[in-house]
Amino acid sequence: MIEVVLDTNIYSSDSLRRTARFNALVRLAKSGKLRLHIPYIVQKEFLSQQTEQFEQWVNSINNGIVELQRRTSPTLVKKLDEVKESFSIIQDDLVSYPALDFSKWINEIGGIVHPVSEIHGAKVIEDYFEGVPPFKNKKSRQDIPDSFIWQVVSDLANQFEILYVVANDKKVREACDTRQNIKTFETLDDFIQSDVCRLLLEEENVKQNIERLFKYIHVVFTIRQDEIKDRLTEILEDTKIQSERLIANNSHSAKVKNVEDFVGDVAINNLASAQYYGDGVIVVPFNAQVRITAEYDLTPTEYHHLSVKRAERISFSDVDEMAQESFTLSVTGKVSIKVDPLRILETNLSEEDIKVLADGSEFDVDSIEQKELIDYDPIQNRWEYQFLELVRFKEEHGHCEVPRKHPLGYWVSNQRQRKRIGALAKDRIERLDKVGFVWFVRPHGALDEYIDQLLEYREIYGHVDVPQQDKKYRQLGRWVNDQRTKKKRGTLSKEYENRLNEIGFVWNALEERWNQRLNELKEFHKKFGHFDVPPQITEFPKLYSWTVKLRRKRPTPDRLAKLKSIGYNWDKESRKVKAEEAAWDEKLLSLKEYYEANGHFDVNYKENKTLYNWLHKLRSRKPSEERLAKLRSIGFHWEPKTDSRQKPLTWEDNFNMLKAHFEANGTFEISSTKQKRLYNWLYKLKRNRPTDEQIEKLKSIGFDWEKEKVE
């Protein structure tokens, strides 16, 4: 049994305790090979830091609500009062969460909290006046907490043959070094990678097998680039980035709106620093360069203070007028490689066995350690790198006509544009000429390629208004948005505009979608004789949400005239629904959209705080029969709140969710990320035989358990 003490800073540096190093510690503890000792002072210091942080976040939200109420209309003030009331319900729970979470974690791993004793107090006072380590000097008050920690460590060292202490604090380590049976480490990574942990995390021959494995991992990693890039894209999008030098607003912060493409491959080029964390998990460093669109608030004053050249780089969203700008983001972090945990332990694996082990490996992004924006003006070494990539492309393909979808496509297009406006250096033009660079795109070039894709999209969906959120057509959606932006700025060529007009290109997407909903409302009224659209109507799936929003805000005079032309009196219709009912309908709409995206109604607080609070309040008091009917129409069955814990789903609940998923998608394939609970239930269902009655029920929806089961 390994006896271990972690200093406060080790917990503080990784407060969620979810990284590979803490997972390794937990595995050792749960397996009975390691016991964690927590001095009371360490627990108190760590929890006071976390509680203070949570209190700051809570106060920030409350202060933000107060400030918003000072600056908004009476209607919004009333709504914010409701938000404040909902938030007040969970404030105490939030502030107490760190203590409850840490206590639960300690219990799960069998950790022991050591209280402060009277003897400790007397010894600390004695050492305080004598300047005994960890006191740096006599009467050094700032070292008193470390001295109390040291008293516990000293007691434990008297009990055990060897004690391991992990502390970033040099004073604590120096005090520990006075005892021969105390082994110290500066970081948790150092401890996990130490011989004592390796002997427990690794079995015989694991290290040798890993070294042999890496001969093939590079090849497999290259083949799986798309998989890693998709995962990295998921993690990066909507994350915060900062750069005092490059982001134009006063806060110097932005969020990653879109990951456009990657500059080359994600690289794992430092296999010598690979770390094994047991259970078949190997962690290696990676680095990547990513082309992103950053989005941030930019006031008119901030914008007008920019140089003309800089201002030209910035575009503004048609939806919310946020500033958007392209950058290259340098990303470093760690990739986890999961291999068969049993095979990696075997001895005398053949070369073929190692190849099979590598081929069966799974890759994931373990953590992002650093994000750094690279200058928007391509620097010399970056241009050289892309030029060499172009030379390699020619060597492989025999020409320099790089497709737009290729990773080099953006750079090639940029060179053409810079030459056209006279911004490309003469020596670079000459070098590009020498390798046969194509300055003018052939007649059947990028435009024809995208028009072909638009026609294909129109064949399937009946229109060419491609959303940027569509994963399958993400690049096409962004290209469509680019054409709209260029036309708005007056930089779109007449040839492009005419060609796009021929296929019915939508230049104003928002207005076009509004008109589509208007036509649907006209059809609805013609069929039912009224304008009260219910939440669940398959013929017009987006119409209910549109009418809810329509009643909330008075349309423009032009739109009012269009509504009047189909017999819709906005003033009369908006009075039908009180402000409170309209707000409730908006939340119902959010709940419906959440269910469609996730396949369940178990809203996670961290994922959607507003919707979680609304559900919390909804379950505390029975809604009216009218509202209950609306809830039932989206598949939500109201039940009173019994306690604060999440209620487990019954077999019947999961069956109904599976049935709804099949009816909506025509398949029993479930996403492990978007519908995790249903995915886990289905996985267990395939492994464990249900009752005969349940098997028959599954057959009634087309699910054959005998064929789907996993032995």
Stockholm file with secondary structure:
# STOCKHOLM 1.0

chainA/1-711         MIEVVLDTNIYSSDSLRRTARFNALVRLAKSGKLRLHIPYIVQKEFLSQQTEQFEQWVNSINNGIVELQRRTSPTLVKKLDEVKESFSIIQDDLVSYPALDFSKWINEIGGIVHPVSEIHGAKVIEDYFEGVPPFKNKKSRQDIPDSFIWQVVSDLANQFEILYVVANDKKVREACDTRQNIKTFETLDDFIQSDVCRLLLEEENVKQNIERLFKYIHVVFTIRQDEIKDRLTEILEDTKIQSERLIANNSHSAKVKNVEDFVGDVAINNLASAQYYGDGVIVVPFNAQVRITAEYDLTPTEYHHLSVKRAERISFSDVDEMAQESFTLSVTGKVSIKVDPLRILETNLSEEDIKVLADGSEFDVDSIEQKELIDYDPIQNRWEYQFLELVRFKEEHGHCEVPRKHPLGYWVSNQRQRKRIGALAKDRIERLDKVGFVWFVRPHGALDEYIDQLLEYREIYGHVDVPQQDKKYRQLGRWVNDQRTKKKRGTLSKEYENRLNEIGFVWNALEERWNQRLNELKEFHKKFGHFDVPPQITEFPKLYSWTVKLRRKRPTPDRLAKLKSIGYNWDKESRKVKAEEAAWDEKLLSLKEYYEANGHFDVNYKENKTLYNWLHKLRSRKPSEERLAKLRSIGFHWEPKTDSRQKPLTWEDNFNMLKAHFEANGTFEISSTKQKRLYNWLYKLKRNRPTDEQIEKLKSIGFDWEKEKVE
#=GR chainA/1-711 SS CEEEEECHHHHHTTTTCCSHHHHHHHHHHHTTSEEEEEEHHHHHHHHHHHHHHHHHHHHHHHHHHHHHHHHSCHHHHHHHHHHHHHHHHHHHHHHHHHHHHHHHHHHHHTCEEECCCHHHHHHHHHHHHHTCTTCSSTTCGGGHHHHHHHHHHHHHHHHSSCEEEECSCHHHHHHHTTSTTEEEESSHHHHHTSHHHHHHHSCTTHHHHHHHHHHHHHHHHHHTHHHHHHHHHHHHTTCEEECTTTCCSTTCEEEEEEEEEESSCCBCCCGGGCEECSTTEEEEEEEEEEEEEEEECCCHHHHHTSCHHHHHTCEECTTTCCEEEEEEEEEEEEEEEECCTTGGGCSSCCHHHHHHHHHTCEEEEEEEEEEEEECSSCCHHHHHHHHHHHHHHHHHHSSCCCCTTSTTHHHHHHHHHHHHTTCSCHHHHHHHHHTTCCCSCCSSSHHHHHHHHHHHHHHHHSSCCCCTTCSTTHHHHHHHHHHHHHHHHTCSCHHHHHHHHHTTCCSCHHHHHHHHHHHHHHHHHHHHSSCCCCSCCTTSTTHHHHHHHHHHSCCCHHHHHHHHHTTCCHHHHHHHSCHHHHHHHHHHHHHHHHHHHHSSCCCCTTTCHHHHHHHHHHHHSCCCHHHHHHHHHTTCCCCCCCSSSCCCCCHHHHHHHHHHHHHHHSSCCCCTTTTHHHHHHHHHHHHSCCCHHHHHHHHTTTCCHHHHCCC
#=GC SS_cons         CEEEEECHHHHHTTTTCCSHHHHHHHHHHHTTSEEEEEEHHHHHHHHHHHHHHHHHHHHHHHHHHHHHHHHSCHHHHHHHHHHHHHHHHHHHHHHHHHHHHHHHHHHHHTCEEECCCHHHHHHHHHHHHHTCTTCSSTTCGGGHHHHHHHHHHHHHHHHSSCEEEECSCHHHHHHHTTSTTEEEESSHHHHHTSHHHHHHHSCTTHHHHHHHHHHHHHHHHHHTHHHHHHHHHHHHTTCEEECTTTCCSTTCEEEEEEEEEESSCCBCCCGGGCEECSTTEEEEEEEEEEEEEEEECCCHHHHHTSCHHHHHTCEECTTTCCEEEEEEEEEEEEEEEECCTTGGGCSSCCHHHHHHHHHTCEEEEEEEEEEEEECSSCCHHHHHHHHHHHHHHHHHHSSCCCCTTSTTHHHHHHHHHHHHTTCSCHHHHHHHHHTTCCCSCCSSSHHHHHHHHHHHHHHHHSSCCCCTTCSTTHHHHHHHHHHHHHHHHTCSCHHHHHHHHHTTCCSCHHHHHHHHHHHHHHHHHHHHSSCCCCSCCTTSTTHHHHHHHHHHSCCCHHHHHHHHHTTCCHHHHHHHSCHHHHHHHHHHHHHHHHHHHHSSCCCCTTTCHHHHHHHHHHHHSCCCHHHHHHHHHTTCCCCCCCSSSCCCCCHHHHHHHHHHHHHHHSSCCCCTTTTHHHHHHHHHHHHSCCCHHHHHHHHTTTCCHHHHCCC
//
